[in-house]
Amino acid sequence: MKSTDSRKAVLSAVTIIENLIEVTVKNEEDEMTEQLREAKELLLSSLGGSSFDVFTYENALACIKFIIEVLSNNS
């Protein structure tokens, strides 16, 4: 998979996760909500650089996994 394709795929996943956060979380001041937002911002900032290497991809996957786990534990 090309670097740009990988980046687009991860950005698409971030969009889906952002929608899940909005649907799942009702209380804006919840600690879980803050953790999810921080994880999402970390994920987006890691994708903002010019390089998209294996390390960046692994970080993105780790952030996505964390977000999914938090959402799963909340439901």
Helices and strands as residue ranges (DSSP letters): H 3-24, H 31-47, H 54-74
